[in-house]
Amino acid sequence: MKRLQEILNANGASLTTDGIIGPKSLAALHEYVKSNLTKRKWRMPTDGLVWIRTDKNLTNTFDDFVAVYKGGNCVMALPCSTTAGDYYVFNPLTVGGITGTAIAAEQQIIGAHQFVTNKNWKFLWLNAPYFMQVRPITIYRDGNKDRLIDKLVTQFGLFGINLHRGGIAAFINGFSAGCNIVQDAMWFEVCKLFTNGQFIDYTLFEV
């Protein structure tokens, strides 16, 4: 989380880069998110997730960040991944006649995802609550396997770009084919803030 504090400091904050995300860091993150969404003429979330992609590299690690909003307040900042893991980078899927790893583009789509949960999680996809993509979004199809995001080929549609648990390991591997993911321990804390059937916007911007 030191990396997040460094990004915030580079954008006007004055945080101690200790990796501890307390009220001051959350306030700075909120202002950073607000600035970026206002610049793009996007709306701020009430309840939702704002995904922040930190670079163009496909690292197979949780090197991005997500700001979690509840009641209009930024209540959590967590490491995450907004790109696929190595398995799908090097074994890309073919969809619509195009072969390539799915990578969500920078965008905001209103009401794009719906929260799915159940009292018995074993009946859920990946055995855990998740946000299911229910409206089309734009993705890149990156097929050259060079570990750098290419933006030459785009598709718009329903591709199962869900928001979900990312396992307990430090590496993504096969846990994401283009979904946005958070490691398990932190993901289950996020899920406590949402109710079954709740819609949220899909908001992702790049540093």
MINUFI-375204 format. One record per residue: residue in one letter; x, y, z of N, C-alpha, C in turn. Coordinates in steps of 0.2 Angstrom, whole numbers, plus 5000, padded with zeros to 4 digits. Layout:
// residues N
("A" (X Y Z) (X Y Z) (X Y Z)),
...
// end
This chain:
// residues 207
("M" (5004 4994 5000) (5000 5000 5000) (5004 5006 5000)),
("K" (5011 5005 5001) (5015 5011 5000) (5015 5014 4993)),
("R" (5014 5010 4988) (5014 5012 4982) (5008 5017 4981)),
("L" (5002 5015 4984) (4996 5019 4983) (4998 5026 4986)),
("Q" (5001 5026 4992) (5002 5033 4995) (5007 5037 4991)),
("E" (5012 5033 4988) (5016 5037 4983) (5013 5040 4978)),
("I" (5008 5037 4975) (5004 5039 4969) (5000 5046 4972)),
("L" (4997 5045 4978) (4993 5050 4981) (4998 5056 4982)),
("N" (5004 5055 4985) (5008 5061 4986) (5010 5064 4980)),
("A" (5011 5060 4974) (5013 5063 4968) (5008 5068 4965)),
("N" (5002 5067 4968) (4996 5071 4966) (4993 5076 4971)),
("G" (4998 5078 4975) (4996 5083 4980) (4995 5081 4987)),
("A" (4995 5075 4989) (4994 5073 4996) (5001 5074 4999)),
("S" (5001 5073 5006) (5007 5074 5010) (5007 5068 5015)),
("L" (5007 5062 5013) (5006 5056 5017) (5013 5053 5019)),
("T" (5013 5050 5025) (5019 5046 5027) (5018 5040 5023)),
("T" (5023 5038 5019) (5023 5031 5015) (5025 5025 5019)),
("D" (5020 5024 5024) (5021 5018 5029) (5017 5012 5027)),
("G" (5013 5013 5022) (5008 5007 5020) (5002 5006 5024)),
("I" (5001 5011 5029) (4995 5010 5033) (4990 5015 5031)),
("I" (4984 5012 5029) (4979 5016 5026) (4974 5018 5031)),
("G" (4975 5024 5034) (4971 5026 5039) (4966 5032 5037)),
("P" (4963 5036 5041) (4959 5041 5039) (4962 5046 5034)),
("K" (4968 5048 5035) (4971 5053 5031) (4972 5050 5024)),
("S" (4975 5044 5024) (4976 5041 5017) (4969 5040 5013)),
("L" (4964 5038 5017) (4957 5037 5014) (4955 5044 5011)),
("A" (4956 5049 5015) (4953 5056 5013) (4957 5058 5007)),
("A" (4964 5057 5007) (4968 5059 5001) (4965 5054 4995)),
("L" (4964 5048 4996) (4962 5044 4990) (4955 5046 4988)),
("H" (4950 5048 4992) (4944 5051 4990) (4945 5057 4986)),
("E" (4949 5062 4987) (4950 5067 4983) (4954 5066 4977)),
("Y" (4958 5061 4977) (4961 5059 4970) (4956 5055 4966)),
("V" (4952 5051 4969) (4946 5048 4965) (4942 5054 4962)),
("K" (4940 5058 4966) (4935 5064 4964) (4938 5068 4959)),
("S" (4944 5069 4959) (4948 5073 4954) (4948 5070 4947)),
("N" (4949 5063 4947) (4950 5059 4941) (4943 5058 4938)),
("L" (4938 5057 4942) (4931 5056 4940) (4928 5063 4937)),
("T" (4929 5068 4941) (4927 5075 4938) (4930 5076 4932)),
("K" (4936 5075 4931) (4940 5077 4925) (4937 5073 4919)),
("R" (4935 5067 4920) (4932 5063 4915) (4924 5064 4914)),
("K" (4922 5068 4918) (4914 5069 4918) (4910 5063 4920)),
("W" (4913 5059 4925) (4910 5053 4927) (4907 5055 4934)),
("R" (4902 5050 4936) (4899 5052 4943) (4903 5048 4948)),
("M" (4902 5051 4954) (4905 5048 4960) (4901 5043 4963)),
("P" (4903 5037 4965) (4899 5032 4968) (4896 5034 4975)),
("T" (4890 5031 4976) (4888 5031 4983) (4890 5025 4986)),
("D" (4888 5019 4984) (4890 5013 4986) (4893 5010 4980)),
("G" (4900 5008 4980) (4903 5005 4974) (4910 5004 4975)),
("L" (4913 5002 4969) (4920 5001 4969) (4923 5005 4963)),
("V" (4929 5008 4964) (4933 5012 4959) (4940 5009 4958)),
("W" (4941 5006 4952) (4947 5002 4951) (4952 5007 4948)),
("I" (4958 5007 4951) (4964 5011 4948) (4969 5007 4946)),
("R" (4970 5007 4939) (4976 5003 4936) (4982 5007 4936)),
("T" (4988 5005 4939) (4994 5008 4940) (4999 5008 4935)),
("D" (4998 5004 4930) (5003 5003 4924) (5001 4999 4919)),
("K" (5005 4998 4914) (5003 4995 4908) (5005 4988 4907)),
("N" (5008 4985 4913) (5012 4979 4913) (5007 4973 4916)),
("L" (5007 4968 4913) (5003 4962 4915) (5008 4958 4919)),
("T" (5008 4959 4926) (5013 4957 4931) (5011 4950 4934)),
("N" (5005 4948 4933) (5002 4942 4937) (5002 4943 4944)),
("T" (5002 4949 4947) (5001 4951 4954) (4996 4956 4955)),
("F" (4995 4957 4961) (4990 4962 4964) (4993 4969 4964)),
("D" (4994 4972 4959) (4998 4978 4958) (4994 4984 4957)),
("D" (4987 4984 4957) (4983 4989 4956) (4979 4991 4963)),
("F" (4974 4995 4963) (4971 4997 4969) (4963 4998 4967)),
("V" (4959 4997 4973) (4952 4998 4972) (4950 5002 4978)),
("A" (4946 5007 4977) (4944 5012 4982) (4936 5009 4983)),
("V" (4935 5008 4989) (4928 5005 4991) (4924 5010 4994)),
("Y" (4918 5012 4991) (4914 5017 4994) (4907 5014 4997)),
("K" (4905 5017 5002) (4899 5016 5006) (4896 5022 5008)),
("G" (4890 5024 5006) (4887 5030 5008) (4890 5036 5006)),
("G" (4894 5036 5000) (4897 5041 4998) (4904 5042 5001)),
("N" (4906 5038 5005) (4912 5039 5009) (4917 5033 5006)),
("C" (4924 5035 5006) (4929 5030 5004) (4931 5027 5010)),
("V" (4929 5020 5011) (4930 5017 5018) (4935 5012 5017)),
("M" (4938 5010 5012) (4943 5005 5011) (4947 5007 5005)),
("A" (4954 5005 5005) (4958 5005 5000) (4962 4998 5000)),
("L" (4961 4995 4994) (4964 4988 4994) (4968 4987 4988)),
("P" (4973 4982 4988) (4977 4980 4982) (4972 4976 4978)),
("C" (4973 4976 4972) (4969 4972 4968) (4972 4970 4961)),
("S" (4969 4967 4956) (4971 4967 4950) (4966 4968 4945)),
("T" (4967 4972 4940) (4962 4974 4934) (4964 4970 4928)),
("T" (4969 4966 4928) (4971 4962 4922) (4972 4955 4924)),
("A" (4972 4951 4918) (4972 4944 4919) (4978 4941 4922)),
("G" (4978 4935 4924) (4984 4931 4926) (4988 4928 4921)),
("D" (4993 4925 4922) (4998 4922 4917) (4995 4917 4913)),
("Y" (4990 4913 4916) (4988 4907 4912) (4984 4910 4906)),
("Y" (4980 4915 4907) (4976 4918 4901) (4980 4923 4897)),
("V" (4985 4925 4900) (4990 4929 4896) (4993 4925 4890)),
("F" (4995 4919 4892) (4999 4915 4888) (4994 4909 4885)),
("N" (4988 4909 4887) (4983 4904 4884) (4977 4908 4883)),
("P" (4977 4914 4878) (4971 4918 4877) (4965 4915 4874)),
("L" (4960 4917 4876) (4953 4914 4873) (4952 4917 4867)),
("T" (4948 4914 4863) (4945 4917 4856) (4938 4918 4857)),
("V" (4936 4925 4856) (4929 4927 4857) (4927 4931 4851)),
("G" (4922 4930 4848) (4920 4934 4842) (4925 4934 4837)),
("G" (4928 4928 4836) (4933 4927 4831) (4940 4931 4832)),
("I" (4941 4934 4838) (4947 4937 4840) (4950 4933 4846)),
("T" (4956 4932 4845) (4960 4928 4850) (4964 4934 4854)),
("G" (4963 4934 4861) (4967 4938 4865) (4965 4938 4872)),
("T" (4969 4940 4876) (4967 4941 4883) (4963 4947 4884)),
("A" (4957 4946 4888) (4953 4952 4889) (4956 4956 4895)),
("I" (4956 4963 4893) (4958 4968 4898) (4953 4974 4898)),
("A" (4949 4975 4903) (4944 4980 4903) (4948 4987 4902)),
("A" (4945 4991 4898) (4947 4998 4896) (4945 5002 4902)),
("E" (4949 5008 4901) (4947 5014 4906) (4940 5016 4904)),
("Q" (4935 5016 4909) (4928 5018 4907) (4924 5018 4914)),
("Q" (4918 5021 4913) (4913 5021 4918) (4906 5018 4914)),
("I" (4904 5013 4917) (4897 5010 4914) (4892 5010 4920)),
("I" (4887 5014 4919) (4882 5014 4925) (4878 5008 4926)),
("G" (4878 5005 4932) (4874 4999 4933) (4877 4993 4930)),
("A" (4883 4993 4929) (4886 4987 4925) (4886 4980 4928)),
("H" (4887 4981 4935) (4887 4975 4939) (4882 4974 4944)),
("Q" (4880 4968 4946) (4875 4966 4951) (4878 4961 4956)),
("F" (4877 4963 4962) (4880 4959 4968) (4876 4953 4968)),
("V" (4880 4947 4969) (4876 4940 4970) (4879 4937 4976)),
("T" (4875 4935 4980) (4877 4932 4986) (4871 4927 4988)),
("N" (4872 4923 4993) (4868 4918 4996) (4870 4916 5003)),
("K" (4865 4913 5007) (4867 4911 5013) (4872 4905 5013)),
("N" (4871 4901 5008) (4876 4895 5007) (4880 4897 5001)),
("W" (4886 4899 5002) (4891 4901 4997) (4893 4895 4992)),
("K" (4893 4889 4995) (4895 4884 4990) (4891 4883 4984)),
("F" (4885 4886 4984) (4881 4886 4978) (4883 4892 4973)),
("L" (4887 4896 4975) (4889 4902 4971) (4894 4900 4966)),
("W" (4895 4904 4961) (4901 4904 4957) (4907 4906 4961)),
("L" (4912 4902 4960) (4919 4902 4964) (4917 4901 4971)),
("N" (4912 4899 4973) (4910 4898 4980) (4911 4904 4985)),
("A" (4909 4910 4982) (4909 4916 4986) (4905 4921 4983)),
("P" (4903 4926 4986) (4899 4932 4983) (4903 4935 4978)),
("Y" (4900 4938 4973) (4904 4942 4968) (4899 4947 4964)),
("F" (4902 4951 4960) (4898 4956 4956) (4898 4953 4949)),
("M" (4892 4952 4946) (4891 4949 4940) (4890 4955 4935)),
("Q" (4894 4954 4929) (4893 4959 4924) (4886 4958 4921)),
("V" (4882 4963 4920) (4876 4963 4918) (4874 4968 4912)),
("R" (4879 4972 4911) (4879 4977 4905) (4885 4977 4901)),
("P" (4885 4978 4895) (4891 4978 4891) (4896 4983 4893)),
("I" (4902 4981 4893) (4908 4986 4894) (4913 4985 4888)),
("T" (4918 4989 4888) (4923 4989 4883) (4929 4986 4885)),
("I" (4932 4981 4881) (4938 4977 4883) (4943 4978 4877)),
("Y" (4949 4977 4879) (4954 4976 4874) (4955 4968 4873)),
("R" (4957 4966 4867) (4959 4959 4866) (4966 4959 4864)),
("D" (4970 4957 4869) (4978 4957 4869) (4980 4950 4867)),
("G" (4983 4949 4861) (4985 4942 4860) (4992 4941 4858)),
("N" (4997 4946 4860) (5004 4945 4858) (5008 4942 4863)),
("K" (5005 4942 4869) (5008 4938 4875) (5015 4942 4877)),
("D" (5015 4948 4876) (5022 4952 4878) (5021 4955 4885)),
("R" (5016 4954 4889) (5015 4956 4895) (5014 4964 4896)),
("L" (5012 4967 4890) (5011 4974 4890) (5004 4975 4887)),
("I" (5000 4979 4890) (4993 4980 4888) (4993 4984 4881)),
("D" (4990 4981 4876) (4989 4983 4869) (4982 4986 4869)),
("K" (4981 4991 4866) (4974 4994 4865) (4972 4995 4858)),
("L" (4975 4991 4854) (4973 4991 4846) (4967 4988 4845)),
("V" (4965 4982 4848) (4959 4978 4847) (4954 4979 4852)),
("T" (4948 4982 4851) (4943 4982 4856) (4937 4978 4854)),
("Q" (4933 4976 4860) (4926 4974 4859) (4922 4977 4864)),
("F" (4915 4977 4863) (4910 4980 4867) (4905 4974 4868)),
("G" (4904 4972 4874) (4899 4967 4875) (4899 4964 4882)),
("L" (4895 4959 4883) (4895 4955 4889) (4900 4949 4889)),
("F" (4906 4950 4893) (4911 4945 4892) (4912 4941 4899)),
("G" (4908 4942 4903) (4909 4939 4910) (4915 4942 4914)),
("I" (4915 4949 4913) (4921 4952 4917) (4918 4954 4923)),
("N" (4918 4949 4928) (4915 4950 4934) (4920 4952 4939)),
("L" (4918 4954 4945) (4922 4957 4951) (4922 4952 4956)),
("H" (4927 4949 4958) (4927 4943 4963) (4933 4942 4967)),
("R" (4933 4936 4971) (4938 4934 4975) (4944 4932 4970)),
("G" (4950 4933 4973) (4956 4932 4969) (4961 4926 4972)),
("G" (4958 4922 4977) (4962 4917 4980) (4967 4920 4986)),
("I" (4971 4915 4988) (4975 4917 4994) (4982 4918 4992)),
("A" (4984 4916 4986) (4991 4917 4984) (4993 4924 4982)),
("A" (5000 4925 4981) (5002 4932 4979) (5002 4933 4972)),
("F" (5001 4927 4968) (5000 4927 4961) (4993 4926 4958)),
("I" (4991 4929 4952) (4985 4928 4950) (4984 4921 4946)),
("N" (4989 4920 4942) (4989 4914 4938) (4982 4913 4934)),
("G" (4978 4907 4936) (4972 4906 4932) (4966 4909 4936)),
("F" (4967 4913 4941) (4961 4916 4944) (4957 4921 4940)),
("S" (4960 4924 4935) (4957 4929 4931) (4958 4929 4924)),
("A" (4953 4929 4920) (4954 4929 4913) (4952 4936 4910)),
("G" (4952 4941 4915) (4951 4948 4913) (4946 4951 4918)),
("C" (4944 4947 4923) (4940 4950 4929) (4944 4954 4933)),
("N" (4941 4958 4937) (4944 4962 4942) (4944 4958 4949)),
("I" (4950 4957 4952) (4949 4953 4958) (4953 4956 4964)),
("V" (4951 4954 4970) (4954 4956 4976) (4956 4949 4980)),
("Q" (4961 4949 4984) (4963 4943 4987) (4958 4941 4992)),
("D" (4957 4935 4994) (4951 4932 4998) (4950 4936 5004)),
("A" (4954 4936 5009) (4953 4939 5015) (4950 4946 5015)),
("M" (4953 4950 5010) (4950 4957 5010) (4944 4957 5006)),
("W" (4943 4953 5001) (4937 4952 4997) (4931 4951 5001)),
("F" (4931 4947 5006) (4925 4945 5010) (4923 4951 5015)),
("E" (4928 4955 5016) (4927 4961 5020) (4923 4966 5016)),
("V" (4925 4967 5009) (4921 4971 5004) (4914 4968 5004)),
("C" (4913 4962 5003) (4906 4959 5002) (4901 4961 5008)),
("K" (4904 4962 5014) (4899 4964 5020) (4896 4970 5019)),
("L" (4898 4974 5014) (4895 4981 5013) (4890 4981 5008)),
("F" (4888 4976 5005) (4883 4976 4999) (4878 4970 5000)),
("T" (4872 4971 4997) (4867 4967 4998) (4865 4963 4991)),
("N" (4862 4957 4992) (4861 4953 4986) (4856 4957 4981)),
("G" (4858 4957 4975) (4854 4961 4970) (4856 4968 4969)),
("Q" (4861 4971 4973) (4862 4978 4972) (4867 4979 4966)),
("F" (4865 4984 4962) (4869 4986 4956) (4874 4992 4958)),
("I" (4880 4991 4955) (4885 4996 4956) (4887 4998 4949)),
("D" (4891 5004 4948) (4894 5006 4942) (4900 5002 4941)),
("Y" (4902 5001 4935) (4909 4999 4934) (4913 5005 4932)),
("T" (4918 5007 4936) (4922 5013 4936) (4930 5011 4936)),
("L" (4933 5012 4931) (4940 5010 4931) (4944 5016 4927)),
("F" (4949 5019 4930) (4953 5023 4927) (4961 5022 4928)),
("E" (4965 5024 4923) (4972 5023 4923) (4976 5028 4926)),
("V" (4981 5027 4930) (4986 5032 4933) (4990 5035 4927)),
// end
